[in-house]
Amino acid sequence: MISFEFEPGQWVCGWVYAHVHVCMCVRVVKYKLTFQASSRRRPPVIVELGSKVPHDTRQRYVNFFFEEFLKDCATVNEAFDKALIEEKAIYDRCGSKNIYLNIAVNKLKKLRDHSSVSADDFTGITLYKLLKEYALTDEQLKENGFPEPNPEKPGSAILCSGAIKAALSDCKRICCRCGEIYTVTSSGRHVRKEECSYHSGRVLRHKVPGGLETRYSCCEGVVGSPGCQVAKLHVHDGRKENIDGFVKTFIKPPPLDGNHGVFALDCEMCYTTRGLELSRVTVVDPSLHVIYDTFVKPDNEIIDFNNRFSGVTAEDMKNTVTSIRDVQAILLNLFSADTILIGHSLESDLFALKLFHNKIVDTSVVFPHRLGLPHKRALRNLMADYLQRIIQDNVGGHDCSEDATACMELMLWKVKEDTKGRRY
């Protein structure tokens, strides 16, 4: 319950007065108003005869302004006043409905831009300490399949039980897109070039009369139907088979302010003769600045750029000489073992980077799927649901910096929401 105490003589517009809705201004003698936060009311616009703008239109924009002012105002009453004043100023300036709409839309955009997520609310050691509350536990790291150091073989990773499917043989591979078995040479090249027909979407279950129906999200084809996408060759993942060449972030002396750093990262990968390998990495800081972004030349021959998802093209790789070892050296210098790394399903990125690190904040865990593991919500859906933003709508594939920035913004928003009412 939320209560408001109005002082004698204060004008209140359209409030509940003695439990009766009124559509006029009343002077409060002394009245205490209580209502449920879940049934939040909006400040009503006074009906004017012969108005140049329909009342419903004005009320709609007052509601919009109220929601934006409510994010920064100390009280609901203050947000009411600001919303009504802002709308009235726009109404008085306009000569027609079209002019009113243009001004109102522009003002609303400015308000939303001003109230968007930023790192200015929490920075430095304050942000670091708050984000530590969301760091994955050792158990969660294992549950989500993060790479762990092999104590018996330095530079090699061990995987949780069941992470690797039994290999067919040294020359047989299972296509990770269509499931077909294909043959390769000792160097990983295809013995026979075969097209790969596959579905790029996920399998979704839909309720239908009499039960459930499973269809692909990409084309709505039923499970078992011919693929809706065609690639030149079959490909395999390979990341969890090639488990050598890993490095671990170092323990470093703590900074004077105790802030070991917070970064969001995202990687893109392409298919090579040895499976998926790193092709691009981007690192973003809490101010949403890209501090490291580079294309990476894989160790093995590229057979599919996977640019439908990665956005990396042959042109991008044309003059790239940076190797994964170059990237590891830079990241080991930038991060310490206590640096907080933020990402979405970050275990995939750490496998691509061949990097051991335990201070992880994973948005797929912070915002879990209602069905639990192994289900995970897509990053683009999280951005749409929580920040009302559309990402990954480029037909040319994902953008590393966009995804890394999205993860950072989600966690800044989460921290801001969870700490409302707390002082720092």
TILUMMI-266259 format. One record per residue (C-alpha): residue number from 1; x, y, z. Coordinates in Angstrom, 3 decimals, always signed. Layout:
residues N
ATOM   pos         xx         yy         zz
ATOM   NUM          X          Y          Z
...
***
This chain:
residues 424
ATOM   pos         xx         yy         zz
ATOM     1     +0.000     +0.000     +0.000
ATOM     2     +1.153     +3.567     -0.760
ATOM     3     -0.188     +6.559     +1.172
ATOM     4     -0.188    +10.266     +0.334
ATOM     5     -0.916    +13.104     +2.735
ATOM     6     -2.241    +16.260     +1.067
ATOM     7     -1.930    +19.624     +2.796
ATOM     8     -4.880    +21.965     +3.256
ATOM     9     -5.328    +24.225     +0.260
ATOM    10     -3.532    +21.945     -2.208
ATOM    11     -5.290    +21.503     -5.542
ATOM    12     -5.710    +17.903     -6.692
ATOM    13     -6.957    +17.125    -10.166
ATOM    14     -9.160    +14.107    -10.831
ATOM    15     -8.189    +12.146     -7.695
ATOM    16    -10.348     +9.771     -5.736
ATOM    17    -12.095    +11.925     -3.175
ATOM    18    -14.037    +10.096     -0.487
ATOM    19    -13.861     +6.990     -2.721
ATOM    20    -15.728     +8.717     -5.591
ATOM    21    -14.068     +9.463     -8.963
ATOM    22    -14.286    +13.137     -9.853
ATOM    23    -13.322    +14.860    -13.091
ATOM    24    -12.734    +18.335    -11.689
ATOM    25    -10.264    +20.195     -9.514
ATOM    26    -11.029    +20.059     -5.788
ATOM    27     -9.360    +21.815     -2.873
ATOM    28     -8.257    +19.360     -0.208
ATOM    29     -9.275    +20.196     +3.346
ATOM    30     -7.298    +17.332     +4.897
ATOM    31     -7.442    +13.923     +3.324
ATOM    32     -5.188    +10.875     +3.271
ATOM    33     -5.275     +8.837     +0.079
ATOM    34     -4.264     +5.168     -0.015
ATOM    35     -4.156     +2.861     -3.027
ATOM    36     -2.517     -0.313     -4.259
ATOM    37     +0.688     +0.237     -6.263
ATOM    38     -0.401     -2.477     -8.675
ATOM    39     -3.454     -0.399     -9.631
ATOM    40     -1.505     +2.827    -10.195
ATOM    41     -3.663     +5.692    -11.386
ATOM    42     -2.718     +8.274    -13.976
ATOM    43     -3.163    +12.058    -13.690
ATOM    44     -6.320    +12.878    -15.672
ATOM    45     -6.529    +15.738    -18.161
ATOM    46     -9.334    +18.238    -17.604
ATOM    47    -11.970    +18.018    -20.343
ATOM    48    -12.140    +21.230    -22.371
ATOM    49    -15.070    +22.077    -24.633
ATOM    50    -14.099    +22.703    -28.252
ATOM    51    -10.616    +21.295    -27.725
ATOM    52     -8.387    +21.196    -30.819
ATOM    53     -6.952    +17.858    -29.640
ATOM    54     -9.165    +14.885    -28.667
ATOM    55     -9.252    +14.272    -24.922
ATOM    56     -8.225    +10.614    -25.343
ATOM    57     -5.085    +11.662    -27.230
ATOM    58     -4.091    +14.142    -24.533
ATOM    59     -4.736    +11.604    -21.799
ATOM    60     -2.613     +8.999    -23.573
ATOM    61     +0.413    +11.299    -23.661
ATOM    62     -0.079    +12.411    -20.072
ATOM    63     +0.087     +8.727    -19.163
ATOM    64     +3.291     +8.294    -21.183
ATOM    65     +4.890    +11.349    -19.559
ATOM    66     +3.830    +10.178    -16.115
ATOM    67     +5.508     +6.783    -16.577
ATOM    68     +8.768     +8.457    -17.621
ATOM    69     +8.758    +11.053    -14.826
ATOM    70     +7.969     +8.324    -12.306
ATOM    71    +11.390     +6.763    -12.991
ATOM    72    +13.203     +9.793    -11.558
ATOM    73    +10.736    +11.551     -9.256
ATOM    74    +10.849    +10.977     -5.512
ATOM    75     +7.057    +10.704     -5.231
ATOM    76     +4.129     +9.761     -7.422
ATOM    77     +2.600    +13.155     -6.719
ATOM    78     +5.659    +14.901     -8.153
ATOM    79     +5.442    +12.738    -11.294
ATOM    80     +1.744    +13.652    -11.601
ATOM    81     +2.491    +17.364    -11.457
ATOM    82     +5.323    +17.200    -13.981
ATOM    83     +3.295    +15.092    -16.433
ATOM    84     +0.327    +17.484    -16.324
ATOM    85     +2.526    +20.584    -16.664
ATOM    86     +4.485    +19.087    -19.566
ATOM    87     +1.364    +18.041    -21.466
ATOM    88     -0.368    +21.406    -20.877
ATOM    89     +2.672    +23.277    -22.202
ATOM    90     +2.606    +21.184    -25.384
ATOM    91     -1.154    +21.660    -25.779
ATOM    92     -0.880    +25.439    -25.405
ATOM    93     +1.834    +25.593    -28.098
ATOM    94     -0.018    +23.633    -30.777
ATOM    95     -2.607    +24.800    -33.265
ATOM    96     -3.823    +21.395    -34.408
ATOM    97     -3.804    +17.715    -33.528
ATOM    98     -0.947    +16.955    -35.950
ATOM    99     +1.301    +19.629    -34.453
ATOM   100     +0.426    +18.389    -30.967
ATOM   101     +1.383    +14.821    -31.893
ATOM   102     +4.704    +15.890    -33.422
ATOM   103     +5.716    +17.882    -30.349
ATOM   104     +4.466    +15.226    -27.906
ATOM   105     +6.271    +12.382    -29.684
ATOM   106     +9.557    +14.309    -29.748
ATOM   107     +9.255    +15.209    -26.068
ATOM   108     +8.493    +11.612    -25.130
ATOM   109    +11.544    +10.428    -27.060
ATOM   110    +13.761    +12.899    -25.179
ATOM   111    +12.353    +11.744    -21.840
ATOM   112    +12.954     +8.095    -22.692
ATOM   113    +16.481     +8.782    -23.890
ATOM   114    +17.197    +10.658    -20.667
ATOM   115    +15.907     +7.808    -18.495
ATOM   116    +17.680     +5.055    -20.423
ATOM   117    +20.120     +2.771    -18.648
ATOM   118    +23.585     +4.195    -18.048
ATOM   119    +26.530     +3.504    -15.820
ATOM   120    +26.316     +6.954    -14.206
ATOM   121    +24.095     +5.633    -11.423
ATOM   122    +26.630     +3.049    -10.263
ATOM   123    +30.311     +3.218    -11.076
ATOM   124    +33.676     +1.963     -9.891
ATOM   125    +33.834     -0.075     -6.716
ATOM   126    +30.101     +0.421     -6.048
ATOM   127    +29.148     -1.244     -9.312
ATOM   128    +31.765     -3.960     -8.822
ATOM   129    +30.416     -4.881     -5.365
ATOM   130    +26.818     -4.883     -6.559
ATOM   131    +27.567     -7.107     -9.555
ATOM   132    +29.409     -9.614     -7.359
ATOM   133    +25.993    -10.547     -5.948
ATOM   134    +25.067    -11.986     -9.370
ATOM   135    +28.302    -13.910     -9.961
ATOM   136    +27.860    -17.614    -10.726
ATOM   137    +28.707    -20.082     -7.984
ATOM   138    +31.066    -22.996     -8.636
ATOM   139    +28.018    -25.242     -8.942
ATOM   140    +26.389    -22.926    -11.490
ATOM   141    +29.603    -22.778    -13.509
ATOM   142    +29.535    -26.578    -13.756
ATOM   143    +25.802    -26.731    -14.484
ATOM   144    +26.223    -24.309    -17.370
ATOM   145    +29.227    -26.120    -18.837
ATOM   146    +32.008    -23.584    -18.290
ATOM   147    +35.521    -24.901    -19.045
ATOM   148    +37.621    -26.010    -16.063
ATOM   149    +41.414    -26.506    -15.874
ATOM   150    +42.674    -30.075    -16.066
ATOM   151    +44.882    -30.510    -12.963
ATOM   152    +46.814    -33.306    -14.662
ATOM   153    +47.486    -31.469    -17.921
ATOM   154    +48.325    -27.733    -17.815
ATOM   155    +46.695    -25.727    -20.596
ATOM   156    +44.009    -28.350    -21.116
ATOM   157    +40.340    -28.225    -20.147
ATOM   158    +38.128    -30.824    -18.540
ATOM   159    +34.422    -30.937    -19.168
ATOM   160    +31.491    -31.921    -17.046
ATOM   161    +30.172    -35.438    -17.561
ATOM   162    +28.218    -35.846    -20.780
ATOM   163    +29.522    -32.647    -22.360
ATOM   164    +31.173    -34.551    -25.204
ATOM   165    +29.425    -37.104    -27.358
ATOM   166    +31.432    -40.201    -28.097
ATOM   167    +33.406    -39.769    -31.311
ATOM   168    +32.470    -42.081    -34.172
ATOM   169    +36.083    -42.403    -35.341
ATOM   170    +39.015    -40.193    -36.307
ATOM   171    +37.603    -39.688    -39.807
ATOM   172    +33.867    -39.476    -39.068
ATOM   173    +31.997    -36.338    -38.020
ATOM   174    +28.396    -35.574    -37.125
ATOM   175    +27.098    -32.388    -38.730
ATOM   176    +25.941    -30.047    -35.967
ATOM   177    +23.356    -28.473    -38.288
ATOM   178    +21.575    -31.387    -39.947
ATOM   179    +22.808    -34.412    -37.965
ATOM   180    +24.256    -36.244    -40.980
ATOM   181    +27.420    -38.324    -40.610
ATOM   182    +30.187    -37.341    -43.034
ATOM   183    +33.790    -38.365    -43.649
ATOM   184    +36.920    -36.210    -43.430
ATOM   185    +40.625    -36.693    -44.123
ATOM   186    +43.319    -36.641    -41.444
ATOM   187    +43.598    -32.862    -41.940
ATOM   188    +39.848    -32.398    -41.420
ATOM   189    +38.910    -31.747    -45.040
ATOM   190    +35.773    -33.277    -46.537
ATOM   191    +36.295    -36.500    -48.472
ATOM   192    +33.165    -35.761    -50.476
ATOM   193    +31.531    -32.351    -50.829
ATOM   194    +27.863    -32.609    -49.911
ATOM   195    +25.299    -29.876    -49.441
ATOM   196    +23.869    -29.487    -45.952
ATOM   197    +20.092    -29.005    -45.751
ATOM   198    +19.072    -27.888    -42.270
ATOM   199    +16.748    -25.816    -40.094
ATOM   200    +18.346    -22.751    -38.518
ATOM   201    +15.628    -22.276    -35.895
ATOM   202    +14.850    -23.989    -32.640
ATOM   203    +12.302    -26.732    -32.079
ATOM   204     +9.223    -25.273    -30.395
ATOM   205     +6.212    -27.036    -28.956
ATOM   206     +2.729    -25.715    -29.619
ATOM   207     -0.539    -26.788    -28.069
ATOM   208     -2.994    -28.153    -30.620
ATOM   209     -6.303    -29.935    -30.219
ATOM   210     -5.481    -33.373    -28.906
ATOM   211     -1.941    -32.713    -27.706
ATOM   212     +1.336    -30.997    -28.586
ATOM   213     +2.911    -30.272    -31.946
ATOM   214     +6.618    -29.611    -32.507
ATOM   215     +7.711    -27.200    -35.222
ATOM   216    +10.839    -25.294    -36.185
ATOM   217    +10.875    -21.599    -35.311
ATOM   218    +12.627    -20.671    -38.584
ATOM   219     +9.958    -21.819    -41.039
ATOM   220     +7.238    -23.412    -38.873
ATOM   221     +7.936    -26.726    -40.557
ATOM   222     +7.141    -29.840    -38.553
ATOM   223    +10.030    -31.741    -37.026
ATOM   224    +11.445    -34.127    -39.616
ATOM   225    +10.571    -31.926    -42.592
ATOM   226    +13.290    -31.055    -45.164
ATOM   227    +15.580    -28.207    -44.159
ATOM   228    +14.718    -24.633    -45.071
ATOM   229    +18.382    -23.563    -45.355
ATOM   230    +21.135    -24.966    -47.557
ATOM   231    +24.893    -24.708    -46.940
ATOM   232    +27.705    -25.865    -49.203
ATOM   233    +29.208    -28.309    -46.695
ATOM   234    +28.521    -30.166    -43.482
ATOM   235    +30.197    -28.742    -40.377
ATOM   236    +30.842    -29.814    -36.796
ATOM   237    +31.295    -27.906    -33.534
ATOM   238    +34.619    -29.304    -32.347
ATOM   239    +35.165    -26.772    -29.538
ATOM   240    +34.722    -29.345    -26.804
ATOM   241    +36.995    -31.812    -28.526
ATOM   242    +39.861    -29.371    -29.079
ATOM   243    +40.500    -28.691    -25.394
ATOM   244    +44.184    -27.737    -25.463
ATOM   245    +45.730    -24.264    -25.613
ATOM   246    +43.764    -22.779    -22.697
ATOM   247    +45.062    -19.965    -20.482
ATOM   248    +43.873    -18.787    -17.070
ATOM   249    +43.438    -15.225    -15.816
ATOM   250    +46.057    -14.245    -13.242
ATOM   251    +45.620    -13.252     -9.617
ATOM   252    +46.835     -9.651     -9.462
ATOM   253    +47.360     -7.206     -6.566
ATOM   254    +44.095     -5.414     -5.758
ATOM   255    +43.770     -1.836     -7.059
ATOM   256    +43.786     +0.975     -4.492
ATOM   257    +40.010     +1.407     -4.771
ATOM   258    +39.341     -2.348     -4.690
ATOM   259    +37.726     -2.312     -8.132
ATOM   260    +39.142     -5.197    -10.176
ATOM   261    +37.142     -4.140    -13.223
ATOM   262    +33.858     -4.994    -14.932
ATOM   263    +33.629     -5.855    -18.626
ATOM   264    +31.113     -7.420    -21.004
ATOM   265    +32.359     -9.510    -23.887
ATOM   266    +31.016    -11.340    -26.882
ATOM   267    +32.663    -13.573    -29.467
ATOM   268    +31.824    -14.722    -32.970
ATOM   269    +32.981    -17.998    -34.467
ATOM   270    +33.365    -19.582    -37.885
ATOM   271    +33.556    -23.228    -38.982
ATOM   272    +36.994    -24.574    -39.865
ATOM   273    +38.348    -28.015    -40.695
ATOM   274    +38.702    -28.546    -36.920
ATOM   275    +35.317    -27.180    -35.941
ATOM   276    +34.239    -23.797    -34.589
ATOM   277    +37.046    -21.307    -34.002
ATOM   278    +37.188    -17.707    -32.825
ATOM   279    +36.743    -15.105    -35.577
ATOM   280    +35.954    -11.918    -33.639
ATOM   281    +35.955    -10.667    -30.048
ATOM   282    +34.614     -7.446    -28.529
ATOM   283    +34.999     -6.110    -24.981
ATOM   284    +32.806     -3.310    -23.577
ATOM   285    +33.213     -1.349    -20.323
ATOM   286    +30.426     -0.147    -17.955
ATOM   287    +30.254     +3.176    -19.809
ATOM   288    +29.280     +1.145    -22.899
ATOM   289    +32.516     +2.045    -24.661
ATOM   290    +34.132     -0.598    -26.849
ATOM   291    +37.673     -0.949    -25.494
ATOM   292    +38.780     -3.927    -27.562
ATOM   293    +37.422     -5.210    -30.863
ATOM   294    +39.294     -7.335    -33.353
ATOM   295    +38.821     -9.950    -36.024
ATOM   296    +40.788    -13.127    -35.381
ATOM   297    +42.409    -15.438    -37.897
ATOM   298    +41.601    -19.088    -37.061
ATOM   299    +44.422    -21.619    -36.816
ATOM   300    +42.783    -23.868    -39.402
ATOM   301    +41.247    -23.489    -42.853
ATOM   302    +37.827    -21.802    -42.862
ATOM   303    +35.088    -23.796    -44.571
ATOM   304    +32.042    -21.730    -43.516
ATOM   305    +32.078    -18.170    -42.147
ATOM   306    +28.745    -18.789    -40.397
ATOM   307    +27.968    -15.184    -41.329
ATOM   308    +24.233    -15.729    -40.989
ATOM   309    +24.885    -15.551    -37.260
ATOM   310    +28.420    -14.197    -36.848
ATOM   311    +28.261    -11.310    -39.292
ATOM   312    +31.913    -12.027    -40.175
ATOM   313    +32.711    -12.189    -43.897
ATOM   314    +35.621    -13.220    -46.094
ATOM   315    +36.340     -9.530    -46.671
ATOM   316    +36.709     -8.988    -42.918
ATOM   317    +39.282    -11.768    -42.760
ATOM   318    +41.208    -10.688    -45.836
ATOM   319    +43.972     -8.796    -44.022
ATOM   320    +43.502    -10.235    -40.530
ATOM   321    +46.667    -11.537    -38.899
ATOM   322    +45.625    -11.492    -35.214
ATOM   323    +45.721    -14.997    -33.746
ATOM   324    +43.904    -16.407    -30.742
ATOM   325    +47.201    -16.288    -28.823
ATOM   326    +47.446    -12.548    -29.526
ATOM   327    +43.926    -12.122    -28.164
ATOM   328    +44.699    -14.196    -25.065
ATOM   329    +47.767    -12.068    -24.308
ATOM   330    +45.748     -8.844    -24.490
ATOM   331    +42.886    -10.191    -22.373
ATOM   332    +45.232    -11.576    -19.712
ATOM   333    +46.734     -8.103    -19.445
ATOM   334    +43.304     -6.430    -19.339
ATOM   335    +41.606     -8.850    -16.915
ATOM   336    +42.593    -10.324    -13.576
ATOM   337    +41.179    -13.406    -11.866
ATOM   338    +38.878    -11.064     -9.899
ATOM   339    +37.584     -9.092    -12.890
ATOM   340    +33.844     -9.542    -13.427
ATOM   341    +33.034    -10.692    -16.958
ATOM   342    +29.467    -10.270    -18.214
ATOM   343    +27.962    -12.104    -21.174
ATOM   344    +25.116    -14.252    -22.440
ATOM   345    +25.798    -18.009    -22.324
ATOM   346    +29.382    -16.977    -21.718
ATOM   347    +30.627    -20.557    -21.569
ATOM   348    +30.574    -20.612    -25.385
ATOM   349    +32.705    -17.474    -25.546
ATOM   350    +35.241    -18.794    -23.039
ATOM   351    +35.581    -22.022    -25.035
ATOM   352    +36.162    -19.955    -28.172
ATOM   353    +38.749    -17.813    -26.360
ATOM   354    +40.240    -20.867    -24.626
ATOM   355    +40.093    -18.927    -21.384
ATOM   356    +39.572    -20.087    -17.796
ATOM   357    +37.807    -17.510    -15.619
ATOM   358    +35.449    -17.872    -12.645
ATOM   359    +34.105    -14.369    -11.896
ATOM   360    +31.161    -14.650    -14.284
ATOM   361    +27.852    -12.791    -14.480
ATOM   362    +25.754    -14.539    -17.119
ATOM   363    +22.542    -12.887    -18.281
ATOM   364    +21.108    -16.274    -19.268
ATOM   365    +21.322    -17.231    -15.572
ATOM   366    +20.360    -13.861    -14.067
ATOM   367    +17.250    -13.892    -16.296
ATOM   368    +16.466    -17.635    -16.341
ATOM   369    +14.070    -19.511    -18.594
ATOM   370    +10.880    -20.518    -16.801
ATOM   371    +11.548    -24.183    -17.633
ATOM   372    +15.066    -24.111    -16.199
ATOM   373    +18.191    -25.628    -17.730
ATOM   374    +18.989    -26.567    -20.424
ATOM   375    +16.496    -23.976    -21.675
ATOM   376    +17.812    -20.422    -21.934
ATOM   377    +16.129    -17.224    -23.033
ATOM   378    +17.507    -15.499    -26.112
ATOM   379    +19.394    -12.242    -25.580
ATOM   380    +17.206    -10.394    -28.076
ATOM   381    +14.096    -11.462    -26.128
ATOM   382    +15.580    -10.233    -22.850
ATOM   383    +16.330     -6.850    -24.414
ATOM   384    +12.811     -6.616    -25.822
ATOM   385    +11.155     -7.647    -22.547
ATOM   386    +13.198     -5.596    -20.084
ATOM   387    +14.588     -2.636    -22.031
ATOM   388    +12.026     -2.485    -24.878
ATOM   389    +14.814     -2.560    -27.453
ATOM   390    +15.204     -4.606    -30.611
ATOM   391    +18.648     -6.075    -31.310
ATOM   392    +19.996     -8.690    -33.708
ATOM   393    +17.628     -7.578    -36.485
ATOM   394    +20.425     -7.279    -39.050
ATOM   395    +20.138     -9.873    -41.819
ATOM   396    +23.926     -9.754    -42.069
ATOM   397    +24.295    -11.502    -38.722
ATOM   398    +24.967    -10.573    -35.118
ATOM   399    +27.168     -7.674    -34.131
ATOM   400    +29.669     -8.447    -31.370
ATOM   401    +29.621     -4.932    -29.946
ATOM   402    +25.815     -4.821    -29.973
ATOM   403    +25.535     -8.094    -28.055
ATOM   404    +28.244     -7.197    -25.523
ATOM   405    +26.662     -3.783    -24.964
ATOM   406    +23.238     -5.398    -24.551
ATOM   407    +24.560     -7.683    -21.795
ATOM   408    +26.115     -4.734    -19.958
ATOM   409    +22.923     -2.691    -20.271
ATOM   410    +20.803     -5.545    -18.962
ATOM   411    +22.973     -5.879    -15.861
ATOM   412    +23.061     -2.114    -15.276
ATOM   413    +19.264     -2.145    -15.484
ATOM   414    +19.062     -5.161    -13.155
ATOM   415    +21.318     -3.542    -10.564
ATOM   416    +19.333     -0.321    -10.774
ATOM   417    +16.021     -2.146    -10.307
ATOM   418    +17.209     -4.379     -7.475
ATOM   419    +18.758     -1.520     -5.508
ATOM   420    +15.848     +0.907     -5.610
ATOM   421    +15.381     +2.249     -2.116
ATOM   422    +18.887     +1.237     -1.022
ATOM   423    +21.584     +3.837     -0.356
ATOM   424    +25.156     +3.730     -1.620
***
